Amino acid sequence: MKIVSSLSLAGETVELAVDEGLRVSGKLERAAESVYAIDPLCDQRWTTLVNCHPHSSVFHSRNWLRALRNVYHYDAVAVTTCPPGYL
C-alpha cells in the first residue's frame, strides 16, 4: 500500500492509502492533502448539511450526537474537504 496522505483525527492518525500497483493522480494526492476533521457539535456547517441533505435523518442531528456524547462518551468527528469557514 502506498500512503497518499494522513491526517490527525480525534487524536489518532488516519492514513489514506492505495495499492502500490494503482496509479494515483496528482489530483487525488492534492485532494488528500486538504482533508479537515471538524466537530459537528461546534461547526455550523454540519447543521447546514444535515438540514439540506436529502438522506439525513435524526441520527445526524446535533441533539442525537449530544445524546451519544452524554450517554456513551462518544466524541463525534466529521471529515470534510472544505476548509474552515467555507460554506
Secondary structure, 3 states (H helix, E strand, C coil): CEEEEEEEECCEEEEEEECCCCCCCHHHHHHHHCCEEECCCCCHHHHHHHHHCCCCCHHHCHHHHHHHHHHHCCCCCEEECCCCCCC
